[in-house]
Every structure is written in C-alpha cells, then in structure tokens.
Amino acid sequence: MVWDFCRAVDDAVDEAEDAAIAAAEVLNWRAEVGRVFGPDAPLTPQGAHLKLFVSQFALSRQPFDDLVDGVEMDLHRSRYQTFDELAGYCRRVASAVGLICIEIFGCRDSRSRDYAINLGLALQVTNIIRDVGVDFANGRVYLPQEDLARFGVTEDAIRAGTVTEPMRRLLAHECQRARQFFNAAAQAMPPAEARRLVAAEIMGRIYFEILHRIEQRGYDVFTEVIRVPKIIRARIALTTWAMTQLSAIGFRRSARA
C-alpha cells in the first residue's frame, strides 16, 4: 500500500519522457497527497488505496509531503556540494518512508523515529554508492562535490568507471559514512518494539550485505550493479526474524524480573 504509492511518486520523475512531463507529474502527486488527507476522493488507484489506511493507522501527512519534495529535487538538482545538503535529500526520499512505516507498525517509543531516520539515511547512502555509475549515466552525481575534491576524484574519473586509488578512498569514506548510520539506527532501536520493526530490520540487513559486498569487491561499483541473490536475502530474512523473536522473549523476561 505505502510502497505502491511511494513507487508511483518516484516513477513520476524516473520514467517521464521529459522534464516538463515529470514536473507536471510531481504537481499531480502533490495534489493527490492533498486528496488522500483531505475530503476529496483520490484520482489514482494508489491514492484511493492509501486513503483507506490514513485514519486506520493515524498516518501523518508530513512524510508524504516530504517524499514528494524529495522526488521533485531530482528535477532541479543533479549535484550536491556538501553531505548536509545530500542528507536533506536522503531524509525526504528514504527516511520519510521509514517514518510512515513506523506509524503503520504501531511504534510508540520516540526512539523509533531516530531509528527510522538513521536507517533511511543508511539505505539511501548505500544506494548512492552502489549506483554511482548508473546515476552518472543519467546525468546525476549524488556523491558530495566536497568529497570528490577532498579525495581528488573528478567527474571524468567517474565516467571512466575505473577504481583508481583516489576513487577507492572516496568510496571507502562513503561506505564508512553509511556504516555510521547503520550503527546509529541499531543504537536507537527500542528493544520493546523489535518485533514491530522486524520488516525494517530485514531491509536494513539486506542493504548492509550490499555494503559489505561493495567493500569485498574493492569498491568496484562500475562493472555491475551489486545485488544480494534471492537465496541470501531469504536467509537474511529468516535469520533476522528468528533473532528478533528471541530478543523480544529475552526483553519480556528481563522486564518481568
């Protein structure tokens, strides 16, 4: 339900034939968010489906507006000077989805918000590292310009798609940044809500595996898009679910003690 809506908004830019059509689509989805949270009937199947759950789960409008804002940023920005600027984009396109999900999961602990924000940043930074070559082919460089300058990497080097020593150091730096956000999410995780957050934890651990594979391949993100095979994803999901159940049982026992 939420995923379908978010995917449709994202596709409005990524699959549009030109910038004018993409801009019109963003305006349409912004208006659709208003209809989802207002008295008027939504005009899309995704909006109509979502509206059914807004009151049921007491969903907040702000993350949906933030998501549309983030998608719109791709219409106007293809470079980011600093990581702080990039983080604002990541919060809108990724953390916002996490904030929507914790409301659906029924999370009440305020730490769940910190968990969702940091996990969203970790996932999006991992995406950016993995897709450096693909994004460049589409005219975008999400890696902060200040980081490129710091490590002596030019856009011509990205175009060449060769993992030189400066490129390796740059991508290692970005991987470490992603790890910091994964760690911050883990520290913010409220033990009492571990079961509610199991789906997010599975997603996080799959993306952490992507990050690990990038590092294991010497930061070669140009030869192919690094993915986690289905069988490995299934194993991660099963292991994470089992660990979450055991953790929840242990928490309840300690709470009663």
N, C-alpha and C positions, 0 to 999 in steps of 0.2 A: 504494500500500500504506500508507505512512505518512500520506499526505494523506487517504485514506478514513477511517482511524482517527481522525485529528485532527478531521476534519469531523464525524464521528459524535458525538464527545465535545462539540464546540461546539454542535451542533444539539440536544443533550440539554437545554440551557438555552434557546436561542433559539426553539425550536419547541414547547416544553412548554406545555400548556394553562394551568397554574397553577404557583405556586411550589412547592407540595408535590410535584407530579409531577417538576418539574425537580430538586428536592433528591434525590428517590429515584433519578432517572436518574444523577445525579452519583455517588451511592454505588455504583450498579451498575457504572459505568465505572471507578471506583476499584478495585472488586473485580476487574474484568476485566483491568486492568493487572497485578494480582497473579497472575492465572491465566496471562497471557501470559509472565510472567517466572518462574513457578513450575511445579510438577509437574502441576497440574490442567489439564484441557482448557478452552480459552476457550469461552464460550457464544454469542459473536456471530461472524458471518462476518468482520468486520473484525479481531477479536481472533485468530481462527484463522489468517487470512492473515498477520497480523503475526508470530505466534509462529514461523512457518516461517523468518523472516528474523532473528530475535533472535540466534541462535547464529551464523548465516552471516555476519552483519556485526558481531558482538560489540557489539550495541546496549546502551547503558546504560539502566537503569530510571529514573534520576532525572529526566531531561527529560520523560518521560511522566507521572510523578507531578506535576511542576511544571505541566504543561499542565492536568491535572485540577484542581489547586489554583487556577489562573488562571480557568478556567471557573466554578468554584464561587464565586469572588469576585464574579461578576456576580449571584449570588443574594443577596448580603448588602451590596453596596456599589453605589451609583449616583452617588456623588460622591467626589472625591479632593481633599484640602486642598492638598497640595504635589506638585510634579513628582516628587520622590523616591518618594512613595507610588505615584504613577501608573507610574513606571518599574518598580517591583516587579511590577505587574500586566502591563505590556508584556513583561517578560522571561519571565513564565510563559506567556503566550498566544502569543507570537511568537518570541522568542529561543530558547525551548525547542525549537521546531520546527527552527530552524536548527541547533541542536546535535545533534539527531537526524540531520539530513541530512548533516552533515559526517562522521559516522561511516559512513553508507552510501556517501558519495562516496570514502571511504578516505583522508581527510585526516589527516596525521600531525603537521604543524607546529602547535605550540601557538598560533601567531598565528591559525590558522583559528578557534579558539574566540572570540577577540576579534572577528574578522570577523563570525562568526555572531551574536554577542550584539549588536553595534552595528548590523548590518543589520536584525536583528529589531526593534530599537528604532526605527530609521528607518522601516521599513514600517508599524509599528503607530501611530506618531505621525502619519504621513501619513494612515492610515486614519481616525484620530480627527478630524483636521482636515477631511477630505473629508466625513465623516458627522455633522458637528455637528448639523445639522437632523434627520436621521433618528434619531440617538441620543436627541435631546431628545424627539422624538415618542414614543419608547419609554421615557421616564422616566429617561434617563441623561445626565449631563453629565460627560464624561471630562476636559475641559479643567480644569486645576487651579484650584481656587477662589482660590488666592492670585494667579493670573494674571488672573482675572476682576476681582478687586478692584484689582489694580495698574493695569489699563487702563480701569477704570470701566465694565465691561460687566456688566449684570445678567442674570439668567435670563429676565426679561421681554423683554430685547433679543434673546436667542436665540429666544424664542418668536415674536417679531415677524418674524424672518428678514430683517432689513434690514442691509445693510453700512454702518453708520454709521462715522464716523472712529474712535471707540474700538474698534469691532469690527474694523475693518481693521488697526489697530495690534496688537490682540491676536492675530489670525490670522497677521499678518506675523511676529510674535515666535515663534509656534509653528512656522511654516514654517522660520524660521531655525534653530530647535532641531532639526528633522528634518534639515536640511542638515548640521548638525554631526555627526549620527550617520552620515549617508551618507559624509561625509568621513572619519570615524574608521574606518568599515568599509573604505574604499578604502586607507587608510594601513596597515591591519592585514593586507590581502590578501597572502599569501605568493606571490611570483611562481612558485615551483616548483609550486604547486597551482592555478594559474589554470584549467587545463583541467578539473580535478575540480570546480571551483566555478562553471563556466560557467552552469549552470541557476540558481544563486543570483544570479549577476551579471545574467542576463536579467531575473529578477524584480525585482531592485533597480533596474535602469534603467527598467523599465516604471513602477514606483512613483515614480521620480524624475521621470518625464514627467508623472505625475499631479500631483505637487507643482508642477512648472513651470506646468501649465495652471491650477492654482488661483491662482497668483500672477498669471498673464497675464489672468485674468478678474477681477482686482481683489478677490480673496478672496470672491467670491460663491459660497458653498457651499450656498446655500439654494434657489436657483431650480431646480437639478437636481443629481443626483449626477454628479460629474465623472469621466468614464472615458476610457480611451485606445481609439480604434477598433481593430478587429482588424487592419486593414491596417498600421496604425502599430506595433502590437505585433509583428506578423510582421517588419517591417523592423528594429525594435529587436533582436529575437532573432537575425536573420541577421547584422546588423552586429556585435553583441556576440560571437557565435560566431566570426566571421572575425577580429575583433581579438584574441580570446583565443588563437586558433591562431597568429597572427603573434607575439604576445607570448611564447608558450611556445617558439616556434622561436628567437626572439631570446635568451631566457633560457638555453636549452641551449647556444647558440653562445658566449655570454659565459662560461658555466660551464666550457666546454672550453678557452677561451682562456688 
